[in-house]
Amino acid sequence: MKYRKKPVVIEVEAIQWTGKNHEDIIEFLDLRPDVMEVQFHNNYLYIVKEEVVLITQIGRYIIAEPGNTDTCFADYFEREFEKVI
């Protein structure tokens, strides 16, 4: 017999770093318990977590799911996620 893996649905919150939306990024990350600090240097965004620093370039998405904050490239995000209405 052949089997197919069922798709997994994970709802996440996300925001894209544009290089100009500093306040939106701070507001988005302010509620994340795993984020300790947010820093902006030149065209980079640094998200300081307890054990790692996420370095984000302009255009990347910041993804927040329960218990974890991460980043990903825009093409991956747009391919793998769709907006929930």
N, CA, C and O atoms as a GROMACS GRO file, in nm:
protein
  340
    1MET      N    1   0.083  -0.118   0.000
    1MET     CA    2   0.000   0.000   0.000
    1MET      C    3   0.088   0.125   0.000
    1MET      O    4   0.198   0.125   0.054
    2LYS      N    5   0.036   0.228  -0.061
    2LYS     CA    6   0.106   0.357  -0.063
    2LYS      C    7   0.032   0.454   0.029
    2LYS      O    8  -0.090   0.449   0.041
    3TYR      N    9   0.108   0.540   0.092
    3TYR     CA   10   0.051   0.639   0.182
    3TYR      C   11   0.104   0.777   0.147
    3TYR      O   12   0.214   0.791   0.092
    4ARG      N   13   0.025   0.876   0.179
    4ARG     CA   14   0.065   1.014   0.158
    4ARG      C   15   0.062   1.084   0.293
    4ARG      O   16  -0.034   1.069   0.369
    5LYS      N   17   0.163   1.159   0.322
    5LYS     CA   18   0.168   1.233   0.447
    5LYS      C   19   0.065   1.345   0.444
    5LYS      O   20   0.055   1.418   0.346
    6LYS      N   21  -0.011   1.358   0.552
    6LYS     CA   22  -0.110   1.464   0.562
    6LYS      C   23  -0.039   1.598   0.576
    6LYS      O   24   0.063   1.608   0.644
    7PRO      N   25  -0.093   1.702   0.512
    7PRO     CA   26  -0.030   1.834   0.527
    7PRO      C   27  -0.049   1.886   0.670
    7PRO      O   28  -0.152   1.863   0.733
    8VAL      N   29   0.050   1.954   0.716
    8VAL     CA   30   0.047   2.013   0.849
    8VAL      C   31   0.015   2.161   0.834
    8VAL      O   32   0.080   2.232   0.757
    9VAL      N   33  -0.084   2.207   0.907
    9VAL     CA   34  -0.121   2.348   0.903
    9VAL      C   35  -0.067   2.415   1.029
    9VAL      O   36  -0.104   2.378   1.141
   10ILE      N   37   0.019   2.512   1.009
   10ILE     CA   38   0.075   2.589   1.120
   10ILE      C   39   0.046   2.736   1.092
   10ILE      O   40   0.091   2.790   0.991
   11GLU      N   41  -0.028   2.799   1.180
   11GLU     CA   42  -0.053   2.941   1.163
   11GLU      C   43   0.058   3.019   1.234
   11GLU      O   44   0.090   2.993   1.350
   12VAL      N   45   0.114   3.113   1.162
   12VAL     CA   46   0.220   3.197   1.217
   12VAL      C   47   0.184   3.342   1.195
   12VAL      O   48   0.099   3.375   1.112
   13GLU      N   49   0.248   3.428   1.270
   13GLU     CA   50   0.240   3.571   1.244
   13GLU      C   51   0.372   3.609   1.178
   13GLU      O   52   0.476   3.551   1.209
   14ALA      N   53   0.368   3.705   1.089
   14ALA     CA   54   0.491   3.742   1.018
   14ALA      C   55   0.488   3.889   0.979
   14ALA      O   56   0.382   3.950   0.965
   15ILE      N   57   0.608   3.942   0.961
   15ILE     CA   58   0.625   4.078   0.914
   15ILE      C   59   0.752   4.080   0.830
   15ILE      O   60   0.849   4.011   0.862
   16GLN      N   61   0.751   4.159   0.724
   16GLN     CA   62   0.869   4.170   0.639
   16GLN      C   63   0.950   4.292   0.679
   16GLN      O   64   0.896   4.400   0.699
   17TRP      N   65   1.082   4.273   0.691
   17TRP     CA   66   1.174   4.382   0.724
   17TRP      C   67   1.204   4.458   0.596
   17TRP      O   68   1.267   4.405   0.504
   18THR      N   69   1.159   4.583   0.589
   18THR     CA   70   1.177   4.665   0.470
   18THR      C   71   1.294   4.762   0.481
   18THR      O   72   1.335   4.823   0.382
   19GLY      N   73   1.348   4.775   0.600
   19GLY     CA   74   1.454   4.873   0.624
   19GLY      C   75   1.399   5.007   0.668
   19GLY      O   76   1.474   5.094   0.712
   20LYS      N   77   1.268   5.024   0.657
   20LYS     CA   78   1.205   5.151   0.694
   20LYS      C   79   1.096   5.134   0.798
   20LYS      O   80   1.037   5.232   0.843
   21ASN      N   81   1.068   5.011   0.838
   21ASN     CA   82   0.957   4.985   0.930
   21ASN      C   83   1.006   4.948   1.070
   21ASN      O   84   0.960   4.850   1.130
   22HIS      N   85   1.100   5.027   1.121
   22HIS     CA   86   1.160   5.002   1.252
   22HIS      C   87   1.054   4.989   1.363
   22HIS      O   88   1.057   4.893   1.441
   23GLU      N   89   0.962   5.084   1.369
   23GLU     CA   90   0.862   5.082   1.476
   23GLU      C   91   0.770   4.962   1.467
   23GLU      O   92   0.732   4.904   1.569
   24ASP      N   93   0.732   4.925   1.345
   24ASP     CA   94   0.647   4.806   1.326
   24ASP      C   95   0.719   4.679   1.372
   24ASP      O   96   0.658   4.591   1.433
   25ILE      N   97   0.848   4.671   1.342
   25ILE     CA   98   0.927   4.554   1.383
   25ILE      C   99   0.935   4.548   1.535
   25ILE      O  100   0.916   4.442   1.594
   26ILE      N  101   0.964   4.660   1.598
   26ILE     CA  102   0.974   4.664   1.744
   26ILE      C  103   0.840   4.624   1.807
   26ILE      O  104   0.838   4.545   1.902
   27GLU      N  105   0.731   4.678   1.756
   27GLU     CA  106   0.599   4.643   1.809
   27GLU      C  107   0.569   4.495   1.789
   27GLU      O  108   0.515   4.430   1.880
   28PHE      N  109   0.603   4.439   1.674
   28PHE     CA  110   0.580   4.298   1.645
   28PHE      C  111   0.660   4.208   1.739
   28PHE      O  112   0.608   4.109   1.791
   29LEU      N  113   0.786   4.243   1.761
   29LEU     CA  114   0.874   4.158   1.843
   29LEU      C  115   0.861   4.183   1.992
   29LEU      O  116   0.904   4.101   2.073
   30ASP      N  117   0.802   4.294   2.030
   30ASP     CA  118   0.788   4.329   2.171
   30ASP      C  119   0.708   4.224   2.248
   30ASP      O  120   0.732   4.205   2.368
   31LEU      N  121   0.616   4.159   2.186
   31LEU     CA  122   0.530   4.060   2.252
   31LEU      C  123   0.590   3.920   2.252
   31LEU      O  124   0.530   3.828   2.308
   32ARG      N  125   0.705   3.901   2.190
   32ARG     CA  126   0.766   3.769   2.178
   32ARG      C  127   0.850   3.738   2.303
   32ARG      O  128   0.948   3.808   2.328
   33PRO      N  129   0.813   3.637   2.381
   33PRO     CA  130   0.888   3.607   2.503
   33PRO      C  131   1.030   3.556   2.478
   33PRO      O  132   1.115   3.565   2.568
   34ASP      N  133   1.059   3.502   2.359
   34ASP     CA  134   1.192   3.449   2.331
   34ASP      C  135   1.288   3.556   2.278
   34ASP      O  136   1.407   3.529   2.261
   35VAL      N  137   1.239   3.678   2.253
   35VAL     CA  138   1.324   3.786   2.203
   35VAL      C  139   1.364   3.876   2.319
   35VAL      O  140   1.280   3.931   2.390
   36MET      N  141   1.495   3.891   2.337
   36MET     CA  142   1.547   3.970   2.447
   36MET      C  143   1.575   4.115   2.406
   36MET      O  144   1.560   4.207   2.487
   37GLU      N  145   1.616   4.135   2.281
   37GLU     CA  146   1.655   4.269   2.237
   37GLU      C  147   1.647   4.277   2.085
   37GLU      O  148   1.663   4.177   2.016
   38VAL      N  149   1.621   4.397   2.034
   38VAL     CA  150   1.618   4.423   1.891
   38VAL      C  151   1.712   4.539   1.862
   38VAL      O  152   1.706   4.643   1.928
   39GLN      N  153   1.801   4.520   1.764
   39GLN     CA  154   1.897   4.624   1.729
   39GLN      C  155   1.894   4.647   1.579
   39GLN      O  156   1.876   4.554   1.501
   40PHE      N  157   1.913   4.773   1.538
   40PHE     CA  158   1.921   4.809   1.397
   40PHE      C  159   2.058   4.868   1.371
   40PHE      O  160   2.098   4.964   1.437
   41HIS      N  161   2.131   4.813   1.274
   41HIS     CA  162   2.262   4.866   1.234
   41HIS      C  163   2.269   4.865   1.083
   41HIS      O  164   2.257   4.759   1.020
   42ASN      N  165   2.288   4.981   1.024
   42ASN     CA  166   2.292   4.996   0.879
   42ASN      C  167   2.166   4.934   0.819
   42ASN      O  168   2.056   4.974   0.855
   43ASN      N  169   2.179   4.839   0.731
   43ASN     CA  170   2.063   4.775   0.668
   43ASN      C  171   2.033   4.639   0.729
   43ASN      O  172   1.966   4.556   0.667
   44TYR      N  173   2.080   4.615   0.849
   44TYR     CA  174   2.060   4.486   0.914
   44TYR      C  175   1.976   4.501   1.041
   44TYR      O  176   1.981   4.604   1.109
   45LEU      N  177   1.901   4.397   1.070
   45LEU     CA  178   1.821   4.388   1.191
   45LEU      C  179   1.877   4.272   1.272
   45LEU      O  180   1.891   4.161   1.219
   46TYR      N  181   1.909   4.296   1.397
   46TYR     CA  182   1.961   4.193   1.487
   46TYR      C  183   1.854   4.161   1.591
   46TYR      O  184   1.810   4.249   1.665
   47ILE      N  185   1.814   4.036   1.595
   47ILE     CA  186   1.716   3.990   1.693
   47ILE      C  187   1.791   3.904   1.793
   47ILE      O  188   1.835   3.794   1.761
   48VAL      N  189   1.806   3.956   1.914
   48VAL     CA  190   1.884   3.888   2.018
   48VAL      C  191   1.790   3.797   2.097
   48VAL      O  192   1.694   3.842   2.159
   49LYS      N  193   1.822   3.667   2.093
   49LYS     CA  194   1.748   3.568   2.170
   49LYS      C  195   1.843   3.514   2.277
   49LYS      O  196   1.960   3.553   2.280
   50GLU      N  197   1.796   3.427   2.362
   50GLU     CA  198   1.879   3.378   2.472
   50GLU      C  199   2.006   3.308   2.425
   50GLU      O  200   2.113   3.329   2.482
   51GLU      N  201   1.996   3.224   2.321
   51GLU     CA  202   2.111   3.145   2.280
   51GLU      C  203   2.163   3.178   2.141
   51GLU      O  204   2.262   3.120   2.097
   52VAL      N  205   2.098   3.270   2.070
   52VAL     CA  206   2.138   3.298   1.932
   52VAL      C  207   2.100   3.442   1.896
   52VAL      O  208   2.008   3.499   1.954
   53VAL      N  209   2.172   3.498   1.800
   53VAL     CA  210   2.137   3.627   1.744
   53VAL      C  211   2.098   3.605   1.598
   53VAL      O  212   2.178   3.553   1.520
   54LEU      N  213   1.976   3.643   1.563
   54LEU     CA  214   1.931   3.632   1.425
   54LEU      C  215   1.968   3.761   1.353
   54LEU      O  216   1.928   3.869   1.396
   55ILE      N  217   2.042   3.750   1.244
   55ILE     CA  218   2.082   3.866   1.165
   55ILE      C  219   1.997   3.865   1.039
   55ILE      O  220   2.000   3.770   0.961
   56THR      N  221   1.921   3.972   1.021
   56THR     CA  222   1.823   3.975   0.914
   56THR      C  223   1.852   4.088   0.817
   56THR      O  224   1.874   4.202   0.858
   57GLN      N  225   1.853   4.056   0.689
   57GLN     CA  226   1.871   4.155   0.584
   57GLN      C  227   1.736   4.210   0.541
   57GLN      O  228   1.632   4.148   0.564
   58ILE      N  229   1.739   4.324   0.478
   58ILE     CA  230   1.617   4.383   0.424
   58ILE      C  231   1.553   4.285   0.326
   58ILE      O  232   1.622   4.224   0.244
   59GLY      N  233   1.422   4.272   0.336
   59GLY     CA  234   1.347   4.183   0.248
   59GLY      C  235   1.309   4.051   0.311
   59GLY      O  236   1.216   3.985   0.265
   60ARG      N  237   1.380   4.011   0.416
   60ARG     CA  238   1.348   3.885   0.482
   60ARG      C  239   1.227   3.902   0.572
   60ARG      O  240   1.195   4.012   0.617
   61TYR      N  241   1.160   3.791   0.596
   61TYR     CA  242   1.044   3.789   0.685
   61TYR      C  243   1.085   3.744   0.824
   61TYR      O  244   1.175   3.661   0.840
   62ILE      N  245   1.020   3.799   0.923
   62ILE     CA  246   1.033   3.754   1.061
   62ILE      C  247   0.906   3.676   1.090
   62ILE      O  248   0.796   3.727   1.075
   63ILE      N  249   0.923   3.553   1.133
   63ILE     CA  250   0.810   3.463   1.157
   63ILE      C  251   0.800   3.436   1.306
   63ILE      O  252   0.900   3.403   1.371
   64ALA      N  253   0.680   3.450   1.360
   64ALA     CA  254   0.656   3.423   1.501
   64ALA      C  255   0.554   3.311   1.512
   64ALA      O  256   0.439   3.325   1.469
   65GLU      N  257   0.596   3.200   1.569
   65GLU     CA  258   0.505   3.090   1.599
   65GLU      C  259   0.515   3.064   1.748
   65GLU      O  260   0.609   3.112   1.812
   66PRO      N  261   0.423   2.992   1.804
   66PRO     CA  262   0.426   2.972   1.950
   66PRO      C  263   0.563   2.923   1.999
   66PRO      O  264   0.609   2.815   1.962
   67GLY      N  265   0.625   3.004   2.084
   67GLY     CA  266   0.752   2.966   2.146
   67GLY      C  267   0.876   2.989   2.064
   67GLY      O  268   0.986   2.961   2.111
   68ASN      N  269   0.862   3.040   1.940
   68ASN     CA  270   0.981   3.055   1.858
   68ASN      C  271   0.966   3.171   1.761
   68ASN      O  272   0.860   3.192   1.703
   69THR      N  273   1.074   3.246   1.746
   69THR     CA  274   1.082   3.353   1.648
   69THR      C  275   1.199   3.321   1.557
   69THR      O  276   1.307   3.284   1.604
   70ASP      N  277   1.178   3.333   1.426
   70ASP     CA  278   1.283   3.299   1.330
   70ASP      C  279   1.270   3.391   1.210
   70ASP      O  280   1.177   3.471   1.202
   71THR      N  281   1.362   3.380   1.116
   71THR     CA  282   1.357   3.458   0.994
   71THR      C  283   1.367   3.366   0.874
   71THR      O  284   1.414   3.252   0.886
   72CYS      N  285   1.323   3.414   0.758
   72CYS     CA  286   1.339   3.336   0.635
   72CYS      C  287   1.339   3.430   0.516
   72CYS      O  288   1.294   3.544   0.523
   73PHE      N  289   1.392   3.379   0.405
   73PHE     CA  290   1.396   3.456   0.282
   73PHE      C  291   1.255   3.477   0.229
   73PHE      O  292   1.167   3.394   0.250
   74ALA      N  293   1.234   3.587   0.159
   74ALA     CA  294   1.101   3.622   0.108
   74ALA      C  295   1.049   3.517   0.011
   74ALA      O  296   0.930   3.484   0.016
   75ASP      N  297   1.133   3.464  -0.077
   75ASP     CA  298   1.084   3.367  -0.175
   75ASP      C  299   1.034   3.240  -0.107
   75ASP      O  300   0.933   3.184  -0.149
   76TYR      N  301   1.103   3.194  -0.003
   76TYR     CA  302   1.058   3.077   0.072
   76TYR      C  303   0.926   3.108   0.142
   76TYR      O  304   0.832   3.028   0.136
   77PHE      N  305   0.918   3.223   0.208
   77PHE     CA  306   0.797   3.259   0.279
   77PHE      C  307   0.677   3.265   0.185
   77PHE      O  308   0.572   3.208   0.214
   78GLU      N  309   0.694   3.331   0.072
   78GLU     CA  310   0.584   3.347  -0.022
   78GLU      C  311   0.543   3.214  -0.086
   78GLU      O  312   0.428   3.196  -0.125
   79ARG      N  313   0.636   3.121  -0.098
   79ARG     CA  314   0.608   2.988  -0.154
   79ARG      C  315   0.538   2.898  -0.052
   79ARG      O  316   0.451   2.819  -0.089
   80GLU      N  317   0.573   2.909   0.075
   80GLU     CA  318   0.526   2.817   0.177
   80GLU      C  319   0.407   2.866   0.259
   80GLU      O  320   0.339   2.786   0.323
   81PHE      N  321   0.381   2.996   0.259
   81PHE     CA  322   0.274   3.051   0.344
   81PHE      C  323   0.173   3.127   0.259
   81PHE      O  324   0.207   3.186   0.156
   82GLU      N  325   0.050   3.124   0.304
   82GLU     CA  326  -0.053   3.205   0.241
   82GLU      C  327  -0.126   3.282   0.350
   82GLU      O  328  -0.138   3.236   0.463
   83LYS      N  329  -0.176   3.400   0.314
   83LYS     CA  330  -0.243   3.486   0.410
   83LYS      C  331  -0.375   3.425   0.454
   83LYS      O  332  -0.452   3.375   0.372
   84VAL      N  333  -0.400   3.428   0.585
   84VAL     CA  334  -0.526   3.381   0.641
   84VAL      C  335  -0.618   3.501   0.655
   84VAL      O  336  -0.580   3.605   0.710
   85ILE      N  337  -0.737   3.486   0.605
   85ILE     CA  338  -0.832   3.598   0.609
   85ILE      C  339  -0.930   3.578   0.720
   85ILE      O  340  -1.019   3.662   0.741
   0.00000   0.00000   0.00000
